[in-house]
């Protein structure tokens, strides 16, 4: 009996992708080995985080980087860095991060966020980019300034929102199809000397995205380490301009800023760097083909199912190169929505999770499926649809 079973927790088959609420990704065995080895040794955590940041900076093409406890934490400390830009906290920039003196004056400066009323604290975000995750900007003491509508925004609307209180402009890559493009947002940021923070949590693969946003001129870019990279689910990193990364690092563990609540352990740091190395060595075309074949297997199993109108395998999005199977249901004959079907799949063995888009679509993601589980997913969907008639 494993611990999940002992605690009464059901294990599920994850065809919903690298969702944080399901545990992220399938951690590579070599990552687990590296974490186990790291757990048996002590290190100066400040030094480890700094050296890990140097490695991440190299592979992303950024000036500097830090490891964080997930992409959300990266957005929090990155926002705090933008808010603290231009303050006297920048004057201690001549010390190595892991050798900073712990004076009361220094700690008081670090601990200004989230009480930022007297600083530049507004973060401009396009209304179509707003999601619950963007609360991260508020956690750091930012005040969100929403511009545009749900589906559109103009450069002029962003420019008109910029004022003496503007600290940063946020851009959510997953919402790139809404409003002003990242290229134009970066141009606005450069024109007005306002840092652009990019949320690229799940924007891998392609691997080129690790460097793409920095190369475009983004000031800070946040990634998850627990999705396609296949590191620990509670890891991420922030990369970008050296001055902003140093300010962000002061807000994070092992220091005493707003990010101290989201500390990283040595095993997390080692796990992330190991996973990143393995990820960089991966064969993207072979991965895509393997994922696509799993979806084709599911498609074959479901062929001829009367409750299905059509199925299509396509690339997930313009920014994320991974395949997804979309299943369009005949909800009139079925008498149920795609949401109801998805929840029925989750509720009984083998507890299959897929995503849904109401009212009639199921989405199946292959990259979190272990070999052979694609057959279980296909049979479970077919059987569930038959039972719901």
N, C-alpha and C positions, 0 to 999 in steps of 0.2 A: 504494500500500500504506500503510494507516494503522499507527500504532504498535502497536495491539493485534495486528494481523496479523503485523507484523514480529517481535513477541515470541512469537508462537505462542499467543496468548490468544484463545479463542473468544468472540465476542459472542453474547448470548442474547436471546430474546424473553421479556420479563418479564411474566408474568400471575400473579405471586405477590405483587404489591403492593410497597410501599415498604420492602423488606427491605434492611437495611444491608449484608448480605453480597452483594447484587447491585448495590450502588451507590446505594441510596436512591431518589431520584426522577429525573424528567426535568427537568434544570435549565432554567429559562426563558432564552431567548436574551438578554433584556435584563439578566438577572443576570450572564451571561457577559461581556457588554459592560462592565458596571459593574466587574466584577472585573479585567478587562484594563486599564481606565483606572486603577484603584486601584493596580495593580502598578507603575505608572510614577511614583508619587509617594511621598514619605516623610512620615510623621506621627508625633506623639507617641502611641504605642500606648495608654498609660494614658488619655490624653484621648479618643482615639477610642472605646475601650471604654466609658468613662463616658458620653459623649454618645449612643452607640448604646443604652446601658442606659436613658437618659432617654426615648428614643423608644419602646423596648419597654415601659417602665413605663406610658407614656401609653396605648398601645393595649391593654394587658392590665388596666389599672385598678389596677396595683400601686403601692406606694410607691417601689419601685426595682427595677432589674434589671441583669443582666450577660450578656454574650455568652460562651458556653463552646464548647469543642471537642466538641460533641455533648451529648445528654441525660445520658449516663453521667457525663461530667465535671461536669455541673450537679449531679447527685446527690452526687458526691464532695465538691465544695466546699461544697455546701449542708449536708451532714452535718457537715463540719469546722466550719462556722459555728455550728451548734447546739451542738457540743461545746465550742467556745471562748466561748460565751455566758457572761457573768458573770466572765470573766477580765480581767486588766489590759490585754489587747489592745484592749478597748473604749475605753480611755482616750485612744487616739490618733484618736478619731472626729472631731476638730475640724479635720482637714486635708482638702483636696480629695484624692481618691484618687490623682491623677497628680502630686501634689506632696509625697507622704510622704517624710520623711527616711529615709535608708537606714542607720540606726544599727545596731550589732551587737545591742544590747538588743532593738530592735524586730524584727529578723530572727529572733532566738532565740525570741521569743514566737510569731511566725508559724509557725515550724517545729516547734512542739510536736507536732501531729498527724503521724504516726499513733501516737505514744507517749503515749497518753491515759489510762493506768492511774489517774492521780491526779485525773482530771476526771470529770464526768458523761459517760459514753460509751456508754450502752445505747440502742439503737434498737429500739423495739417494732414488730413486724410480725406481722400475722395470718398464720398458717401457710398459708392458702389463697392468700396474695398472694406467697408466696416464689417467685422465679424466679432463674436464674443471674445476671441483671442486678443483683440486689440485693446482689451482692458489692461494689458501689459504696459501700455504707454501711460495709463492713469496711475498704475501702481507706483511708478517711478516719480510721480508728482506732475506728470504731464496733463495738460488740459486739451482735450481733443477739439479741433476746429474742423468740422465736416464741411466739405464743399461739393457742389454739383448735385446730381440726382442719383438714384439707384443704378441707372443704366448709362449715364453720360456725365461728362465733366469737360471743362475747357481749360486751356492754359491760363486764360485770362482770369477765370474763377480762382485758380490756385494763386496767381500773382496778387489778386486783390485781397486775399486772405493773409498775405505776408505783412507783418508789422513789427513793431519794436518788441513784442513779446514772443515772436516766433523762435522756437528752438530747433525744430526739425520738420521734415516732410516724410510721412510714412508711405511705403508702397508695398502692397501685398501681391506677390507674383501670381498666386492662385486666382486672383481677380484681374489679371492683365487684360482680359477682354472687355473690361468696363472702364470707360473714361480715357484719361490721358495716359499715353504709353510711358514706360519707364525711361526711355531715351529722352523724351521731352521733359519729364519730371526732373531728371538729373540736370538737364540744361537750365531749368528754372532755378534749381538749387545752386548751381554754380554762379548763375547771374546775380543772385541775391545773397550769396554766401550763407546758405542754409543747408546743413547736412541732410542727406537723404538716407533714411533707414529702410532697408529692404528685408521683408519677411519672406524667406525662401525655404521655409521649414521642410516641405515635402517635394522640392523641385529637383529631385534626382531619381533616376537618370533623366537626361544624359549626363555623363561625367563632366562634360565641358561646362556645365552650369556652375561647377565649383569655382571656376575662374571668370565666367562670363559677366556676372553683374559687377564685380570689381573692375574688370577691364572696361566696362561701359562708363565707369566713373562714380558708382555708388560709394558713399562714404562709409557705411556700415552694412554688412550683410549677415543675417542670422540663418543658420541651418540646424535641422534636427540631426542628431547622431544615431537615433534609434529607428530610423525608417530604412531607406534603401542602403545606407552605409552599414546597417546591421550591427551597430554597436549597442551598448546598454540603452534601454528605452528612456532612461532619465538623464541622457546626455545631449549636448548640442554644442555649438560654438558660434562665436561672433568674430568676424574678421573685417578689416578695413583700415582706415587711417590710423597711423601710430598715435597721434595725440588723443584721438577719441578712444582708442582701445586702452590706453594707459588710464584714462579717466574711468572707463568702464571697469577695468580690473580693480581699481580702488573701491568700487561699489560692491565687488563680489568677494567670495571667500578666497583667501583667509583673512580678509580685512573686515571692517565693521560697518559697511554701508547697507543700502537697501537690498542688495543681493545676498547678504550674509545668511538669510533664511534658506537660500537654495544652494547650500554648499555642495561641492563635489568631493568624492572620496578618491583616494589613490587608485582604487580598483576601477572606478569609472573612467578616470583619465587614461589609464593604461588600456582599458578596454576600447575606448573610443579611438585612440591612436592606432591600436592594432587593427581594428575594424576598418579604419580609413585606409591603412596601407593595403589591406586585402582588397578593399573596394577599388582602389586605383589600379590594381593589377588585373581586374576582372575583364572578361571578354563581353562587351556590350551586345554584340550581334548574337553571340551564342545564348546569352541570357534571354534576349528578346524572343529568339526562336523557341527556346524551352518553355517560356511563359505562354507563347502563342499556341504551342502544341497542346498544352494543358487545357486551354480554352477551347480548342478544336475538339478535344475529347469530350468535354462537357456539351458542346454544341451537337456532336454526333449522338450522344445519349438522349438528348432532348428533341432530336428531329422527329417530326410527326406527332408531337404532343399537341392535342387539339386546343388546349388553353393558351398556346403560344402563337401569336400572330407572325412574328419575325424575330430573327436574331442577327446580331452584327458584331464582329470583332474589329475594333479600331484603336488607334493610338489615343491614349487618355486625354492629352491636351497639347496645345502648341508648345508649352514649356516643359512638359514632362513626357519623356518618350518611354512609355510602357503600355502594353495592350490591356484592353478591358472588353469584356463581353457584355453587351447590352441585350436584354431579353424583354421584348415588348409583349405584354400579356393581353389576352382578350378578357378584359375585366367585366364585360357585360355577361358573357356566358359563364364566367367564373363566379360572378357575384361577390367579388372581393377586390380590394385595391392591392397594389404591389406592396404597400406597407404591411397589410394584413398577412400577405404571403411570407414576407421577410420575417415577421414576428413569429409566424407559425413554425418556420424552419428553425428558429432559435430556441423554441420552447420544448422540443422533444429530441431524443437521441436521433442522430449523432450530433445534434446542436450545431447546425451549419449557420454561419453568419455571412450574409451578403448585404450589399447596400441597395437602397431603393430610391427612385425619383417618382413622386406621386404624379398622376394617379396610377400609371400602368407599366412602369419600367423597373426591372431588377438589374443591378450591375454586379458582375462577378470579376474579382481581381485575382490574378494567379500567383503573384510573387510572394505570398505568405502561405502558399499551399506546399505541404511536403509531398514528395513523390508518391503517387497513388491516390492521394486525397481528391484529385480531380474527379475520379470515378465516383467517389462517395458523394461529392457535391452534386454531380449530374443526376445520380439516382435519387438523391434526397429531394431535389427540386421536382423531378418528374413525379415521384410518389406523392409528394405533398400536394401538387396541383390536382392529381387524380382524386385524392382524398377530399379535397375541398369542393368537388362538384356536387 
